[in-house]
Amino acid sequence: MASIASWIYDKSLRSNYTFTHNEVTQAFPEMSTGNIAQALTIGVSKGRIMSPLRGFYVIVPDEYVLRGAVPQSFYLDDMMHHLGRQYYVALLSAASYHGASHLVPVAVQRDDRASRHA
């Protein structure tokens, strides 16, 4: 029987860096909710995973472990699909990919107008 830590590691080997609590529950149906929560808490405390949203997890690649977090652009698309929301990224965020990282905004913001008209 594989552990949750090895399951997470295997996901990262396949360049799949996000997962949900439901995915873990489906992968380990024999585990109790408490054991799953404990395993995920240990992963977060070790800096190997982060949870920017309740029930949504991001595997932290080795190059980001010392920082304890990954850039939002690393997981934003998966997270917004998980939430079922449309989004856009402004030009200032794109500027970071073209050498203007000093212009990058501190936070990514959601436009409520888009969700009202969708």
N, C-alpha and C positions, 0 to 999 in steps of 0.2 A: 504494500500500500504506500503510495507516494504521500509526501507531506505537502502542506500548503506552500511552504517555502520553496520546495523543489518544483512545484507546479508553477509558481510565479517565475522562478528562474527559467524554466522551459519556455514560458511565454516570451520572456525577453530575448531568448536565443532566436526566436522566430520574428523578432522586431515587432512584437505586439505588446505595447507598453501600457495599455490600460485594461482595466477589468472592473466588473461590478460585483457587489456583494452577492447578487443572485447567481452570477457565474460560478463563484466559489461554492455556494450552496449546492448547485447542480453538479459540480465536479466532485464534491465530497458529501454525498447524501447520507452517509453513515455517521458523519460528525455532528455533534450537538451544536446548537447556535452559540453557546458559551465558548466551546473550543475554537470555533471559527473566529469569533470575535477576539479571543485571546491571541490566536496566531496572527491576525491582522494587526492587532495592537503592538505585538512584538516587532513585526515588520516595520511599522511606522516609527517605533521608538529607536530602532537600529538605523533609521534613515534609508532603508531599502525601498520603501513605498511611501507615498503620501496620499492624503485624501482631501482634495480641494473641495469636495462636495460629498455630503453624506451618502454612503453607499457606492461611491465611485472612487476608484483607486488608480494611481499612476505609479508604475515601476520606475524607480530612480536609477538611471544608468550610472555606471561607475564614475564617469567624469563629473557627475553632479552630486555625488554622495556627500562630499565635504560641504557643499552649499546647503544640502538638506532639501532642496527643491529643484524643480526643472522649470524652464521658461513656459509661460502659458501657451505659447505657440506650439509647444511640443504635444500638448494634449487637448487643446481647445476644440478642435473639430470633433474628436470622439466624445468629449463631454457634452457639447451642444447637441449632437445626435442622440446621446443618452437622454437628454432633457426633452428632446423633440422640439427644439427651438431653432428658428432661423437666426443667422447672425451675419455680421460683416466685420472685416478688419479694416481700419482706417489707414490712409496712406502713411501716417507717421509710424505705424507699426511696420509697414513694409519698408520704411526707410532704414530700419535696423539691419535689414539684409543687404543693403547697398551702401554701407559705410557711414551712415548717419545715426549711429546708435545713441548719440547724445540727445537726439530729438525724440526718442521713443517715449510714449506716455507711460506714466507709472502704472496705470490700471487699464484693463480692457473693459469697455462699457457696452452694455446691451441697449439697443434702441427699442424702447417700448412701442414706438409708433409703428415699426415694422410688424410686430406681433399683433397689434390691433387691427391691421389691415389685411393680415394673412388669412 
